[in-house]
Amino acid sequence: MSGGVKRAARVAERMRAELSTVLRTMRDPRIEGALVSRAELTDDLQTAKIYVRRELGANDENARRELLKGLSAASGRLRRDVSHALGLRYSPTLRFFYDDAPDAVVRVEEILQEIKKDESGKPI
């Protein structure tokens, strides 16, 4: 059974790389600058969670929503292209999510810098 898990992880990584390549060729302005940060595939290879973020530019809630709408609209083509490139018998359903983990890391670093600044200004 662990072989299926390892296979799912290998296919998910190949899927992430292939989606990154395919997204660069798409001309939908809603998905320009999209980066695929990670992909998770179920053990049966039927459903893929694709985590994306923007490379540059607007990163507010509206921009995120438009990015996800654009990806959902293109999901049929993306499924077909990725499945063909990877030689998969069945095309997994692609579910897109915005990956806000890097934003959280940046925010934590900002908070730590503020705390460090506050501590250095106080007498001991």
N, CA, C and O atoms as a GROMACS GRO file, in nm:
protein
  496
    1MET      N    1   0.082  -0.120   0.000
    1MET     CA    2   0.000   0.000   0.000
    1MET      C    3   0.086   0.126   0.000
    1MET      O    4   0.048   0.227  -0.059
    2SER      N    5   0.203   0.122   0.065
    2SER     CA    6   0.288   0.239   0.067
    2SER      C    7   0.341   0.273  -0.072
    2SER      O    8   0.378   0.388  -0.097
    3GLY      N    9   0.344   0.175  -0.162
    3GLY     CA   10   0.385   0.202  -0.299
    3GLY      C   11   0.293   0.300  -0.368
    3GLY      O   12   0.338   0.384  -0.446
    4GLY      N   13   0.162   0.291  -0.338
    4GLY     CA   14   0.066   0.385  -0.395
    4GLY      C   15   0.087   0.525  -0.344
    4GLY      O   16   0.073   0.623  -0.418
    5VAL      N   17   0.121   0.534  -0.216
    5VAL     CA   18   0.146   0.666  -0.158
    5VAL      C   19   0.268   0.728  -0.222
    5VAL      O   20   0.268   0.846  -0.258
    6LYS      N   21   0.374   0.649  -0.237
    6LYS     CA   22   0.495   0.701  -0.300
    6LYS      C   23   0.469   0.737  -0.446
    6LYS      O   24   0.519   0.838  -0.495
    7ARG      N   25   0.390   0.656  -0.513
    7ARG     CA   26   0.359   0.687  -0.653
    7ARG      C   27   0.279   0.817  -0.661
    7ARG      O   28   0.307   0.901  -0.746
    8ALA      N   29   0.182   0.835  -0.573
    8ALA     CA   30   0.102   0.957  -0.572
    8ALA      C   31   0.192   1.079  -0.550
    8ALA      O   32   0.173   1.182  -0.614
    9ALA      N   33   0.289   1.068  -0.460
    9ALA     CA   34   0.380   1.181  -0.434
    9ALA      C   35   0.467   1.210  -0.556
    9ALA      O   36   0.489   1.326  -0.590
   10ARG      N   37   0.516   1.105  -0.621
   10ARG     CA   38   0.599   1.124  -0.741
   10ARG      C   39   0.518   1.189  -0.852
   10ARG      O   40   0.564   1.283  -0.917
   11VAL      N   41   0.398   1.138  -0.875
   11VAL     CA   42   0.313   1.192  -0.981
   11VAL      C   43   0.273   1.336  -0.948
   11VAL      O   44   0.267   1.421  -1.037
   12ALA      N   45   0.246   1.364  -0.821
   12ALA     CA   46   0.209   1.501  -0.781
   12ALA      C   47   0.322   1.599  -0.810
   12ALA      O   48   0.297   1.710  -0.856
   13GLU      N   49   0.446   1.559  -0.783
   13GLU     CA   50   0.559   1.648  -0.811
   13GLU      C   51   0.577   1.669  -0.960
   13GLU      O   52   0.603   1.781  -1.005
   14ARG      N   53   0.562   1.563  -1.038
   14ARG     CA   54   0.569   1.578  -1.184
   14ARG      C   55   0.454   1.665  -1.235
   14ARG      O   56   0.472   1.744  -1.328
   15MET      N   57   0.337   1.650  -1.174
   15MET     CA   58   0.221   1.730  -1.211
   15MET      C   59   0.246   1.878  -1.181
   15MET      O   60   0.213   1.965  -1.261
   16ARG      N   61   0.305   1.906  -1.065
   16ARG     CA   62   0.337   2.044  -1.028
   16ARG      C   63   0.428   2.106  -1.132
   16ARG      O   64   0.405   2.218  -1.178
   17ALA      N   65   0.532   2.035  -1.170
   17ALA     CA   66   0.627   2.087  -1.269
   17ALA      C   67   0.560   2.108  -1.405
   17ALA      O   68   0.582   2.210  -1.470
   18GLU      N   69   0.479   2.011  -1.447
   18GLU     CA   70   0.413   2.022  -1.577
   18GLU      C   71   0.311   2.136  -1.579
   18GLU      O   72   0.302   2.211  -1.677
   19LEU      N   73   0.234   2.150  -1.471
   19LEU     CA   74   0.138   2.260  -1.464
   19LEU      C   75   0.210   2.395  -1.469
   19LEU      O   76   0.161   2.489  -1.533
   20SER      N   77   0.323   2.405  -1.403
   20SER     CA   78   0.401   2.530  -1.407
   20SER      C   79   0.439   2.564  -1.550
   20SER      O   80   0.432   2.681  -1.591
   21THR      N   81   0.479   2.464  -1.626
   21THR     CA   82   0.516   2.486  -1.766
   21THR      C   83   0.394   2.526  -1.850
   21THR      O   84   0.401   2.622  -1.927
   22VAL      N   85   0.285   2.455  -1.833
   22VAL     CA   86   0.164   2.482  -1.913
   22VAL      C   87   0.108   2.621  -1.880
   22VAL      O   88   0.064   2.692  -1.970
   23LEU      N   89   0.110   2.659  -1.753
   23LEU     CA   90   0.054   2.789  -1.715
   23LEU      C   91   0.129   2.905  -1.780
   23LEU      O   92   0.070   3.009  -1.807
   24ARG      N   93   0.258   2.888  -1.805
   24ARG     CA   94   0.335   2.995  -1.869
   24ARG      C   95   0.290   3.020  -2.013
   24ARG      O   96   0.312   3.129  -2.066
   25THR      N   97   0.226   2.921  -2.076
   25THR     CA   98   0.184   2.936  -2.215
   25THR      C   99   0.042   2.990  -2.227
   25THR      O  100  -0.001   3.025  -2.337
   26MET      N  101  -0.031   2.998  -2.118
   26MET     CA  102  -0.171   3.039  -2.124
   26MET      C  103  -0.181   3.191  -2.130
   26MET      O  104  -0.100   3.263  -2.072
   27ARG      N  105  -0.281   3.238  -2.201
   27ARG     CA  106  -0.295   3.382  -2.225
   27ARG      C  107  -0.408   3.447  -2.147
   27ARG      O  108  -0.443   3.562  -2.174
   28ASP      N  109  -0.466   3.379  -2.052
   28ASP     CA  110  -0.573   3.437  -1.970
   28ASP      C  111  -0.510   3.536  -1.872
   28ASP      O  112  -0.426   3.496  -1.792
   29PRO      N  113  -0.548   3.664  -1.878
   29PRO     CA  114  -0.486   3.763  -1.788
   29PRO      C  115  -0.509   3.733  -1.640
   29PRO      O  116  -0.434   3.779  -1.555
   30ARG      N  117  -0.614   3.657  -1.610
   30ARG     CA  118  -0.641   3.625  -1.469
   30ARG      C  119  -0.535   3.532  -1.411
   30ARG      O  120  -0.514   3.531  -1.289
   31ILE      N  121  -0.469   3.455  -1.496
   31ILE     CA  122  -0.372   3.358  -1.444
   31ILE      C  123  -0.228   3.390  -1.480
   31ILE      O  124  -0.139   3.310  -1.453
   32GLU      N  125  -0.204   3.506  -1.540
   32GLU     CA  126  -0.066   3.544  -1.570
   32GLU      C  127   0.011   3.561  -1.440
   32GLU      O  128  -0.039   3.620  -1.344
   33GLY      N  129   0.131   3.510  -1.437
   33GLY     CA  130   0.215   3.520  -1.318
   33GLY      C  131   0.181   3.419  -1.210
   33GLY      O  132   0.228   3.431  -1.097
   34ALA      N  133   0.099   3.319  -1.244
   34ALA     CA  134   0.063   3.217  -1.145
   34ALA      C  135   0.178   3.119  -1.128
   34ALA      O  136   0.241   3.077  -1.225
   35LEU      N  137   0.204   3.084  -1.004
   35LEU     CA  138   0.305   2.984  -0.970
   35LEU      C  139   0.238   2.868  -0.900
   35LEU      O  140   0.151   2.887  -0.815
   36VAL      N  141   0.277   2.749  -0.934
   36VAL     CA  142   0.226   2.630  -0.866
   36VAL      C  143   0.326   2.598  -0.755
   36VAL      O  144   0.438   2.554  -0.782
   37SER      N  145   0.285   2.620  -0.630
   37SER     CA  146   0.377   2.598  -0.519
   37SER      C  147   0.383   2.452  -0.477
   37SER      O  148   0.489   2.404  -0.436
   38ARG      N  149   0.272   2.383  -0.486
   38ARG     CA  150   0.274   2.239  -0.455
   38ARG      C  151   0.148   2.173  -0.509
   38ARG      O  152   0.048   2.238  -0.540
   39ALA      N  153   0.156   2.041  -0.520
   39ALA     CA  154   0.043   1.960  -0.564
   39ALA      C  155   0.033   1.840  -0.472
   39ALA      O  156   0.135   1.781  -0.434
   40GLU      N  157  -0.088   1.803  -0.437
   40GLU     CA  158  -0.114   1.685  -0.356
   40GLU      C  159  -0.214   1.600  -0.431
   40GLU      O  160  -0.317   1.649  -0.477
   41LEU      N  161  -0.184   1.473  -0.442
   41LEU     CA  162  -0.267   1.381  -0.519
   41LEU      C  163  -0.316   1.270  -0.427
   41LEU      O  164  -0.240   1.217  -0.346
   42THR      N  165  -0.443   1.234  -0.441
   42THR     CA  166  -0.494   1.122  -0.362
   42THR      C  167  -0.426   0.994  -0.408
   42THR      O  168  -0.375   0.986  -0.519
   43ASP      N  169  -0.425   0.894  -0.321
   43ASP     CA  170  -0.356   0.768  -0.351
   43ASP      C  171  -0.409   0.701  -0.478
   43ASP      O  172  -0.335   0.633  -0.548
   44ASP      N  173  -0.539   0.722  -0.508
   44ASP     CA  174  -0.596   0.661  -0.629
   44ASP      C  175  -0.575   0.747  -0.754
   44ASP      O  176  -0.622   0.713  -0.862
   45LEU      N  177  -0.505   0.859  -0.739
   45LEU     CA  178  -0.471   0.950  -0.848
   45LEU      C  179  -0.594   1.013  -0.915
   45LEU      O  180  -0.586   1.056  -1.030
   46GLN      N  181  -0.704   1.019  -0.844
   46GLN     CA  182  -0.828   1.072  -0.902
   46GLN      C  183  -0.848   1.221  -0.877
   46GLN      O  184  -0.913   1.289  -0.956
   47THR      N  185  -0.794   1.272  -0.767
   47THR     CA  186  -0.815   1.413  -0.731
   47THR      C  187  -0.682   1.476  -0.693
   47THR      O  188  -0.604   1.419  -0.616
   48ALA      N  189  -0.658   1.595  -0.747
   48ALA     CA  190  -0.535   1.667  -0.715
   48ALA      C  191  -0.570   1.803  -0.656
   48ALA      O  192  -0.651   1.878  -0.711
   49LYS      N  193  -0.509   1.834  -0.543
   49LYS     CA  194  -0.517   1.968  -0.485
   49LYS      C  195  -0.394   2.043  -0.534
   49LYS      O  196  -0.281   2.003  -0.510
   50ILE      N  197  -0.419   2.152  -0.604
   50ILE     CA  198  -0.312   2.231  -0.661
   50ILE      C  199  -0.307   2.365  -0.587
   50ILE      O  200  -0.405   2.440  -0.587
   51TYR      N  201  -0.194   2.394  -0.525
   51TYR     CA  202  -0.176   2.518  -0.450
   51TYR      C  203  -0.098   2.616  -0.535
   51TYR      O  204   0.011   2.587  -0.582
   52VAL      N  205  -0.158   2.733  -0.554
   52VAL     CA  206  -0.099   2.834  -0.642
   52VAL      C  207  -0.085   2.966  -0.568
   52VAL      O  208  -0.147   2.989  -0.464
   53ARG      N  209  -0.002   3.051  -0.625
   53ARG     CA  210   0.012   3.187  -0.575
   53ARG      C  211   0.058   3.274  -0.692
   53ARG      O  212   0.090   3.224  -0.799
   54ARG      N  213   0.060   3.402  -0.670
   54ARG     CA  214   0.104   3.495  -0.773
   54ARG      C  215   0.254   3.521  -0.759
   54ARG      O  216   0.309   3.531  -0.650
   55GLU      N  217   0.316   3.532  -0.875
   55GLU     CA  218   0.459   3.562  -0.879
   55GLU      C  219   0.483   3.707  -0.837
   55GLU      O  220   0.562   3.734  -0.747
   56LEU      N  221   0.414   3.798  -0.901
   56LEU     CA  222   0.428   3.941  -0.874
   56LEU      C  223   0.293   4.008  -0.891
   56LEU      O  224   0.196   3.945  -0.934
   57GLY      N  225   0.288   4.134  -0.857
   57GLY     CA  226   0.167   4.212  -0.884
   57GLY      C  227   0.067   4.206  -0.770
   57GLY      O  228   0.100   4.173  -0.657
   58ALA      N  229  -0.056   4.239  -0.804
   58ALA     CA  230  -0.163   4.247  -0.705
   58ALA      C  231  -0.181   4.113  -0.635
   58ALA      O  232  -0.185   4.008  -0.699
   59ASN      N  233  -0.190   4.119  -0.505
   59ASN     CA  234  -0.203   3.996  -0.428
   59ASN      C  235  -0.314   4.009  -0.325
   59ASN      O  236  -0.314   3.941  -0.222
   60ASP      N  237  -0.410   4.098  -0.352
   60ASP     CA  238  -0.520   4.116  -0.258
   60ASP      C  239  -0.624   4.005  -0.278
   60ASP      O  240  -0.611   3.920  -0.365
   61GLU      N  241  -0.726   4.010  -0.196
   61GLU     CA  242  -0.828   3.903  -0.200
   61GLU      C  243  -0.897   3.894  -0.336
   61GLU      O  244  -0.925   3.784  -0.383
   62ASN      N  245  -0.924   4.008  -0.399
   62ASN     CA  246  -0.989   4.009  -0.530
   62ASN      C  247  -0.899   3.945  -0.636
   62ASN      O  248  -0.946   3.867  -0.719
   63ALA      N  249  -0.770   3.977  -0.632
   63ALA     CA  250  -0.675   3.918  -0.728
   63ALA      C  251  -0.666   3.767  -0.708
   63ALA      O  252  -0.657   3.692  -0.805
   64ARG      N  253  -0.667   3.724  -0.583
   64ARG     CA  254  -0.663   3.580  -0.554
   64ARG      C  255  -0.787   3.510  -0.608
   64ARG      O  256  -0.778   3.403  -0.668
   65ARG      N  257  -0.902   3.572  -0.587
   65ARG     CA  258  -1.028   3.514  -0.634
   65ARG      C  259  -1.028   3.504  -0.786
   65ARG      O  260  -1.070   3.402  -0.842
   66GLU      N  261  -0.980   3.608  -0.855
   66GLU     CA  262  -0.974   3.606  -1.001
   66GLU      C  263  -0.878   3.500  -1.051
   66GLU      O  264  -0.905   3.433  -1.151
   67LEU      N  265  -0.767   3.483  -0.982
   67LEU     CA  266  -0.671   3.379  -1.018
   67LEU      C  267  -0.737   3.241  -1.011
   67LEU      O  268  -0.723   3.161  -1.103
   68LEU      N  269  -0.807   3.215  -0.903
   68LEU     CA  270  -0.873   3.085  -0.886
   68LEU      C  271  -0.984   3.064  -0.988
   68LEU      O  272  -1.004   2.953  -1.036
   69LYS      N  273  -1.058   3.172  -1.021
   69LYS     CA  274  -1.162   3.162  -1.125
   69LYS      C  275  -1.100   3.128  -1.260
   69LYS      O  276  -1.151   3.042  -1.332
   70GLY      N  277  -0.991   3.195  -1.293
   70GLY     CA  278  -0.924   3.169  -1.421
   70GLY      C  279  -0.874   3.026  -1.430
   70GLY      O  280  -0.886   2.962  -1.534
   71LEU      N  281  -0.817   2.977  -1.320
   71LEU     CA  282  -0.768   2.839  -1.320
   71LEU      C  283  -0.883   2.739  -1.330
   71LEU      O  284  -0.871   2.638  -1.399
   72SER      N  285  -0.993   2.767  -1.262
   72SER     CA  286  -1.109   2.678  -1.272
   72SER      C  287  -1.162   2.675  -1.414
   72SER      O  288  -1.199   2.569  -1.465
   73ALA      N  289  -1.165   2.791  -1.480
   73ALA     CA  290  -1.214   2.798  -1.618
   73ALA      C  291  -1.123   2.720  -1.712
   73ALA      O  292  -1.170   2.663  -1.811
   74ALA      N  293  -0.993   2.716  -1.682
   74ALA     CA  294  -0.896   2.648  -1.768
   74ALA      C  295  -0.871   2.504  -1.724
   74ALA      O  296  -0.788   2.435  -1.784
   75SER      N  297  -0.942   2.456  -1.622
   75SER     CA  298  -0.910   2.325  -1.566
   75SER      C  299  -0.924   2.211  -1.666
   75SER      O  300  -0.847   2.115  -1.660
   76GLY      N  301  -1.019   2.219  -1.759
   76GLY     CA  302  -1.034   2.114  -1.859
   76GLY      C  303  -0.910   2.101  -1.945
   76GLY      O  304  -0.859   1.990  -1.966
   77ARG      N  305  -0.862   2.213  -1.996
   77ARG     CA  306  -0.740   2.211  -2.078
   77ARG      C  307  -0.621   2.166  -1.995
   77ARG      O  308  -0.538   2.088  -2.042
   78LEU      N  309  -0.611   2.216  -1.872
   78LEU     CA  310  -0.499   2.180  -1.786
   78LEU      C  311  -0.498   2.029  -1.757
   78LEU      O  312  -0.394   1.965  -1.760
   79ARG      N  313  -0.615   1.975  -1.727
   79ARG     CA  314  -0.627   1.829  -1.702
   79ARG      C  315  -0.579   1.750  -1.823
   79ARG      O  316  -0.500   1.656  -1.810
   80ARG      N  317  -0.627   1.789  -1.939
   80ARG     CA  318  -0.593   1.718  -2.062
   80ARG      C  319  -0.442   1.727  -2.090
   80ARG      O  320  -0.378   1.626  -2.119
   81ASP      N  321  -0.387   1.848  -2.082
   81ASP     CA  322  -0.245   1.867  -2.112
   81ASP      C  323  -0.155   1.791  -2.015
   81ASP      O  324  -0.058   1.727  -2.056
   82VAL      N  325  -0.187   1.800  -1.888
   82VAL     CA  326  -0.103   1.735  -1.786
   82VAL      C  327  -0.114   1.583  -1.796
   82VAL      O  328  -0.013   1.513  -1.790
   83SER      N  329  -0.234   1.533  -1.812
   83SER     CA  330  -0.252   1.388  -1.822
   83SER      C  331  -0.179   1.332  -1.944
   83SER      O  332  -0.117   1.226  -1.937
   84HIS      N  333  -0.186   1.405  -2.054
   84HIS     CA  334  -0.117   1.362  -2.175
   84HIS      C  335   0.035   1.364  -2.153
   84HIS      O  336   0.104   1.268  -2.187
   85ALA      N  337   0.086   1.473  -2.097
   85ALA     CA  338   0.230   1.487  -2.076
   85ALA      C  339   0.285   1.382  -1.979
   85ALA      O  340   0.397   1.335  -1.996
   86LEU      N  341   0.207   1.346  -1.879
   86LEU     CA  342   0.252   1.249  -1.779
   86LEU      C  343   0.216   1.105  -1.817
   86LEU      O  344   0.260   1.011  -1.749
   87GLY      N  345   0.139   1.086  -1.922
   87GLY     CA  346   0.101   0.952  -1.965
   87GLY      C  347   0.005   0.884  -1.869
   87GLY      O  348   0.012   0.763  -1.850
   88LEU      N  349  -0.084   0.962  -1.808
   88LEU     CA  350  -0.180   0.906  -1.714
   88LEU      C  351  -0.300   0.849  -1.790
   88LEU      O  352  -0.344   0.906  -1.889
   89ARG      N  353  -0.350   0.737  -1.743
   89ARG     CA  354  -0.467   0.674  -1.805
   89ARG      C  355  -0.591   0.759  -1.780
   89ARG      O  356  -0.673   0.778  -1.870
   90TYR      N  357  -0.605   0.810  -1.658
   90TYR     CA  358  -0.720   0.894  -1.622
   90TYR      C  359  -0.671   1.032  -1.583
   90TYR      O  360  -0.564   1.048  -1.525
   91SER      N  361  -0.751   1.131  -1.617
   91SER     CA  362  -0.716   1.268  -1.580
   91SER      C  363  -0.772   1.299  -1.443
   91SER      O  364  -0.893   1.294  -1.423
   92PRO      N  365  -0.685   1.331  -1.348
   92PRO     CA  366  -0.736   1.363  -1.214
   92PRO      C  367  -0.813   1.495  -1.216
   92PRO      O  368  -0.783   1.586  -1.293
   93THR      N  369  -0.911   1.504  -1.130
   93THR     CA  370  -0.983   1.630  -1.111
   93THR      C  371  -0.888   1.727  -1.043
   93THR      O  372  -0.824   1.694  -0.943
   94LEU      N  373  -0.878   1.848  -1.097
   94LEU     CA  374  -0.789   1.949  -1.040
   94LEU      C  375  -0.870   2.045  -0.954
   94LEU      O  376  -0.966   2.106  -1.002
   95ARG      N  377  -0.831   2.058  -0.829
   95ARG     CA  378  -0.894   2.154  -0.738
   95ARG      C  379  -0.788   2.255  -0.700
   95ARG      O  380  -0.682   2.218  -0.650
   96PHE      N  381  -0.817   2.383  -0.723
   96PHE     CA  382  -0.718   2.488  -0.702
   96PHE      C  383  -0.742   2.561  -0.571
   96PHE      O  384  -0.855   2.591  -0.534
   97PHE      N  385  -0.631   2.590  -0.501
   97PHE     CA  386  -0.636   2.662  -0.375
   97PHE      C  387  -0.524   2.766  -0.376
   97PHE      O  388  -0.416   2.742  -0.430
   98TYR      N  389  -0.552   2.880  -0.314
   98TYR     CA  390  -0.447   2.981  -0.304
   98TYR      C  391  -0.356   2.943  -0.187
   98TYR      O  392  -0.404   2.915  -0.078
   99ASP      N  393  -0.227   2.942  -0.211
   99ASP     CA  394  -0.130   2.904  -0.108
   99ASP      C  395  -0.083   3.030  -0.036
   99ASP      O  396   0.002   3.104  -0.085
  100ASP      N  397  -0.140   3.053   0.082
  100ASP     CA  398  -0.102   3.173   0.157
  100ASP      C  399   0.002   3.145   0.263
  100ASP      O  400   0.031   3.233   0.345
  101ALA      N  401   0.060   3.026   0.265
  101ALA     CA  402   0.164   2.993   0.363
  101ALA      C  403   0.285   3.087   0.353
  101ALA      O  404   0.333   3.133   0.456
  102PRO      N  405   0.336   3.118   0.232
  102PRO     CA  406   0.449   3.212   0.225
  102PRO      C  407   0.414   3.350   0.280
  102PRO      O  408   0.499   3.417   0.339
  103ASP      N  409   0.289   3.394   0.261
  103ASP     CA  410   0.246   3.523   0.316
  103ASP      C  411   0.250   3.519   0.468
  103ASP      O  412   0.289   3.617   0.532
  104ALA      N  413   0.211   3.407   0.526
  104ALA     CA  414   0.212   3.393   0.672
  104ALA      C  415   0.355   3.395   0.725
  104ALA      O  416   0.380   3.453   0.831
  105VAL      N  417   0.448   3.334   0.653
  105VAL     CA  418   0.588   3.335   0.695
  105VAL      C  419   0.642   3.477   0.695
  105VAL      O  420   0.710   3.518   0.788
  106VAL      N  421   0.612   3.552   0.590
  106VAL     CA  422   0.657   3.691   0.582
  106VAL      C  423   0.599   3.772   0.698
  106VAL      O  424   0.670   3.851   0.760
  107ARG      N  425   0.473   3.752   0.727
  107ARG     CA  426   0.409   3.826   0.837
  107ARG      C  427   0.473   3.792   0.972
  107ARG      O  428   0.494   3.882   1.054
  108VAL      N  429   0.503   3.665   0.996
  108VAL     CA  430   0.568   3.626   1.121
  108VAL      C  431   0.706   3.692   1.131
  108VAL      O  432   0.744   3.740   1.237
  109GLU      N  433   0.780   3.694   1.020
  109GLU     CA  434   0.911   3.758   1.021
  109GLU      C  435   0.899   3.907   1.051
  109GLU      O  436   0.982   3.963   1.124
  110GLU      N  437   0.796   3.973   0.996
  110GLU     CA  438   0.774   4.115   1.025
  110GLU      C  439   0.746   4.137   1.172
  110GLU      O  440   0.798   4.230   1.233
  111ILE      N  441   0.663   4.052   1.230
  111ILE     CA  442   0.630   4.063   1.372
  111ILE      C  443   0.754   4.043   1.459
  111ILE      O  444   0.775   4.117   1.555
  112LEU      N  445   0.835   3.944   1.424
  112LEU     CA  446   0.958   3.920   1.500
  112LEU      C  447   1.053   4.039   1.492
  112LEU      O  448   1.119   4.073   1.590
  113GLN      N  449   1.060   4.102   1.375
  113GLN     CA  450   1.144   4.222   1.361
  113GLN      C  451   1.092   4.336   1.447
  113GLN      O  452   1.170   4.409   1.508
  114GLU      N  453   0.959   4.352   1.452
  114GLU     CA  454   0.900   4.456   1.537
  114GLU      C  455   0.929   4.430   1.684
  114GLU      O  456   0.961   4.523   1.759
  115ILE      N  457   0.919   4.306   1.727
  115ILE     CA  458   0.948   4.270   1.866
  115ILE      C  459   1.095   4.298   1.897
  115ILE      O  460   1.128   4.352   2.002
  116LYS      N  461   1.182   4.261   1.805
  116LYS     CA  462   1.326   4.283   1.825
  116LYS      C  463   1.356   4.431   1.838
  116LYS      O  464   1.437   4.472   1.921
  117LYS      N  465   1.289   4.513   1.756
  117LYS     CA  466   1.307   4.658   1.760
  117LYS      C  467   1.261   4.714   1.894
  117LYS      O  468   1.329   4.796   1.956
  118ASP      N  469   1.144   4.668   1.939
  118ASP     CA  470   1.089   4.714   2.068
  118ASP      C  471   1.182   4.676   2.182
  118ASP      O  472   1.204   4.757   2.272
  119GLU      N  473   1.234   4.556   2.181
  119GLU     CA  474   1.322   4.510   2.289
  119GLU      C  475   1.453   4.586   2.292
  119GLU      O  476   1.506   4.613   2.399
  120SER      N  477   1.506   4.621   2.174
  120SER     CA  478   1.634   4.691   2.172
  120SER      C  479   1.622   4.835   2.220
  120SER      O  480   1.720   4.895   2.263
  121GLY      N  481   1.504   4.891   2.212
  121GLY     CA  482   1.483   5.028   2.257
  121GLY      C  483   1.453   5.041   2.405
  121GLY      O  484   1.456   5.152   2.458
  122LYS      N  485   1.424   4.932   2.473
  122LYS     CA  486   1.390   4.938   2.615
  122LYS      C  487   1.512   4.919   2.703
  122LYS      O  488   1.598   4.836   2.673
  123PRO      N  489   1.522   4.999   2.812
  123PRO     CA  490   1.635   4.978   2.904
  123PRO      C  491   1.615   4.849   2.984
  123PRO      O  492   1.502   4.812   3.016
  124ILE      N  493   1.722   4.784   3.016
  124ILE     CA  494   1.715   4.659   3.091
  124ILE      C  495   1.727   4.684   3.238
  124ILE      O  496   1.722   4.590   3.318
   0.00000   0.00000   0.00000
